[in-house]
């Protein structure tokens, strides 16, 4: 079976995707405790608390957004 190789346009698309910053497309716009993305890349352990103050009560995650 011949080896399949991605086309030049697919390679360019994949490479450009690596440089993009994450976009949440409004997913966190109504999240009252969202204060930016917390970068945890390279961490041995990542902890996200459940039930933190946010969203009209103790209905939040802390932090609201984490990059792993």
Beta strands, then each sheet from edge to edge (+ up, - down):
strand 1: 38-39
strand 2: 49-52
strand 3: 60-62
strand 4: 66-67
sheet 1: 1+ 4+
sheet 2: 2+ 3-
end
